[in-house]
């Protein structure tokens, strides 16, 4: 049985990916911050759960070592943990910008390094969860867009290095997934993913997970998830000026 490790596993999209993979015969390992969401996960066959603050490098290394000892192999790592940051750049602090990168970028990079050899051994897959903001500009989300652009740049570059080892690097880019609608922010101007009110054509976590896993099974390297993501990807490539005008018009201020 193959095993998938999913960060942000106690959140809406993480749980949906977990359910979808287990329905396909996978074992799963969920990682999330210690707390009520993780504690609320029921025990089910084929699933393990670990609490960890992934921005703590020592804790991350420790939990990766625990997982390595607990499962026969690590075949898929899904870098799903993340936060968003909504607001004008003029109102955001340097501290929140750096914290955003620690969560959205460096945690994923450090975990990719921790499981690099495990995935090489089984010719496995890195699956990075990006966003429309990872390949296009997004109004009132300067820091978030920057972190997702960095994430995509890293995994696109890693793809070339890992291809000779038979390892895939896949990027999924959902548009708006309503995982935490209306929930309050965390701190330092950061908010839970999927909590924004200024969304366009939001998807459920289950809809997004279905598209992501279908694209993974079809061998795709880049998976725009949802109608808005697919349209945004092509429009931003062909007519970036029009994309910018439409984005500013349709994403209203809260």
C-alpha positions in Angstrom: 0.0 0.0 0.0 1.3 3.4 -0.9 1.4 6.3 1.6 0.7 10.0 1.1 1.8 12.7 3.6 -0.5 15.7 3.6 0.3 18.9 5.4 -2.6 21.0 6.5 -4.3 17.7 6.8 -6.9 18.8 9.4 -8.3 21.6 7.1 -11.0 21.3 4.5 -8.9 20.6 1.5 -6.5 18.4 3.4 -9.4 16.3 4.7 -10.9 16.1 1.2 -7.6 14.9 -0.3 -7.2 12.4 2.5 -10.7 11.0 1.8 -10.1 10.8 -1.9 -6.7 9.0 -1.5 -8.0 6.5 1.0 -10.9 5.7 -1.3 -8.3 4.9 -3.9 -6.5 2.5 -1.6 -3.8 4.8 -0.2 -2.7 5.1 3.4 -2.4 8.7 4.6 -0.4 10.6 7.1 -1.9 14.0 8.1 0.1 16.8 9.6 -1.3 19.9 11.1 -0.9 22.3 14.0 -1.7 20.8 17.4 -5.2 21.9 18.5 -8.9 21.3 18.2 -9.0 20.6 14.4 -6.4 17.9 14.6 -7.9 16.5 17.8 -11.3 16.3 16.2 -10.1 13.9 13.5 -11.6 10.5 14.2 -9.5 7.4 14.0 -9.9 5.5 10.8 -8.0 2.6 9.3 -5.1 3.5 7.1 -4.7 7.0 8.5 -2.2 8.5 11.0 -2.1 12.1 12.3 0.7 14.2 13.8 0.7 17.6 15.3 3.5 19.9 14.3 4.3 23.5 13.7 6.0 23.2 10.3 7.8 26.6 10.7 9.8 25.0 13.6 12.6 23.3 11.7 13.6 21.0 14.5 10.0 19.9 15.1 9.6 19.3 11.3 12.7 17.1 11.1 11.5 15.2 14.1 8.0 14.5 12.8 9.4 13.5 9.4 11.7 11.0 11.1 8.7 9.6 13.1 6.8 9.1 9.9 9.7 7.4 8.2 9.8 4.9 11.0 6.1 4.3 11.1 5.3 3.6 7.4 6.8 1.3 4.8 7.4 4.1 2.3 6.6 7.7 1.5 5.2 7.8 -2.0 3.5 11.2 -2.2 4.0 14.4 -0.3 1.3 17.0 -0.6 2.4 20.5 0.5 -1.1 21.8 1.4 -0.5 23.8 4.6 -0.7 27.5 4.1 -2.3 30.8 5.1 -3.5 33.8 3.1 -3.0 37.5 3.6 -5.6 40.0 2.4 -5.1 43.8 2.4 -3.4 46.6 0.7 0.4 46.4 0.8 0.5 49.9 2.5 -1.3 48.4 5.5 0.8 45.2 5.9 3.8 44.8 8.2 7.2 43.3 7.4 6.6 40.8 10.2 3.4 39.4 8.7 5.1 39.2 5.2 8.0 37.2 6.6 5.6 34.9 8.6 3.6 34.3 5.4 6.8 33.1 3.7 7.8 30.9 6.6 4.4 29.1 6.4 3.7 29.0 2.7 7.2 28.6 1.3 10.0 27.7 3.7 7.9 25.0 5.5 7.3 23.3 2.2 10.9 23.6 1.1 12.2 22.1 4.3 9.8 19.2 4.2 10.7 18.6 0.5 14.3 18.3 1.6 13.4 16.0 4.5 11.6 13.6 2.2 13.8 14.0 -0.8 15.6 10.6 -0.6 12.4 8.8 0.5 10.7 9.9 -2.7 13.7 9.0 -4.8 13.8 5.5 -3.4 10.2 4.8 -4.6 10.1 7.2 -7.6 7.4 9.1 -5.9 5.8 12.5 -6.2 6.0 16.0 -4.7 2.6 17.8 -5.0 2.7 21.5 -4.2 -0.6 23.3 -3.6 -0.2 26.7 -5.2 -3.0 29.1 -6.3 -4.2 31.3 -9.1 -1.9 33.8 -7.2 1.0 31.6 -8.0 1.0 32.3 -11.7 -0.8 35.7 -12.0 -1.1 38.9 -10.0 -3.9 39.1 -7.5 -5.2 42.3 -6.1 -4.9 43.0 -2.3 -2.7 39.8 -1.9 0.8 41.0 -2.6 2.5 38.9 0.0 0.4 35.8 -0.7 1.0 36.1 -4.4 4.7 36.4 -3.8 4.8 33.4 -1.6 2.9 31.2 -4.1 5.1 32.5 -7.0 8.1 31.5 -5.0 6.6 28.0 -4.3 5.9 27.4 -8.0 9.4 28.6 -8.9 11.0 26.2 -6.4 9.0 23.1 -7.5 9.3 23.8 -11.2 13.1 24.0 -10.8 13.2 21.0 -8.5 11.3 19.1 -11.2 14.3 19.2 -13.6 16.7 18.0 -10.8 14.5 15.1 -9.7 13.4 13.9 -13.1 16.5 11.7 -13.6 15.6 10.0 -10.3 12.1 9.2 -11.5 10.4 11.7 -9.1 7.6 13.9 -10.3 7.0 17.4 -9.1 3.4 18.4 -9.7 1.8 21.8 -9.0 -1.9 22.3 -8.4 -3.4 25.8 -8.6 -6.9 26.1 -7.3 -8.8 29.4 -7.7 -11.1 29.9 -4.7 -11.7 26.9 -2.3 -14.2 27.7 0.4 -12.5 25.8 3.2 -13.0 28.3 6.1 -15.7 30.8 4.9 -16.1 33.7 7.2 -13.5 32.6 9.8 -11.5 35.2 11.6 -7.8 35.8 10.9 -5.0 34.1 12.7 -2.6 37.0 13.6 -0.3 39.5 12.0 -2.8 40.2 9.2 -2.8 36.5 8.2 -6.0 34.5 7.6 -7.0 30.9 7.3 -7.0 29.6 3.7 -10.4 29.8 2.1 -11.7 32.4 4.5 -11.9 35.3 2.2 -15.3 36.9 1.4 -14.2 38.5 -1.9 -14.3 35.2 -3.8 -15.4 34.4 -7.4 -17.0 31.1 -8.2 -15.8 29.3 -5.1 -15.4 25.5 -5.1 -16.0 23.1 -2.2 -12.9 21.2 -0.9 -14.3 18.0 -2.3 -14.7 19.5 -5.8 -11.1 20.7 -5.7 -9.7 17.4 -4.4 -11.5 15.5 -7.1 -9.9 17.7 -9.8 -6.4 17.5 -8.2 -6.4 13.8 -7.8 -7.7 13.3 -11.4 -4.9 15.5 -12.7 -2.4 13.6 -10.6 -3.6 10.2 -12.0 -3.4 11.6 -15.6 0.2 12.4 -15.1 -0.2 16.2 -15.4 2.6 18.5 -14.2 0.4 21.5 -13.7 -3.2 21.3 -12.6 -5.3 24.5 -12.7 -8.2 23.6 -10.4 -11.7 25.0 -11.3 -13.1 27.1 -14.1 -11.7 30.4 -12.8 -8.2 28.9 -12.5 -8.3 27.4 -16.0 -9.6 30.7 -17.5 -7.1 32.8 -15.5 -4.2 30.6 -16.6 -4.8 31.0 -20.3 -6.0 34.6 -20.1 -3.0 35.7 -18.1 -0.7 34.1 -20.6 -2.5 35.4 -23.8 -3.8 38.8 -22.6 -2.3 39.8 -19.2 -3.7 43.4 -19.4 -7.3 42.2 -19.8 -6.7 39.7 -16.9 -5.6 42.5 -14.6 -8.6 44.7 -15.4 -11.1 41.8 -14.9 -9.4 40.8 -11.7 -9.6 44.4 -10.2 -13.2 44.7 -11.2 -14.4 41.3 -9.9 -12.5 41.0 -6.7 -14.1 43.7 -4.5 -12.7 45.1 -1.3 -14.2 43.6 1.9 
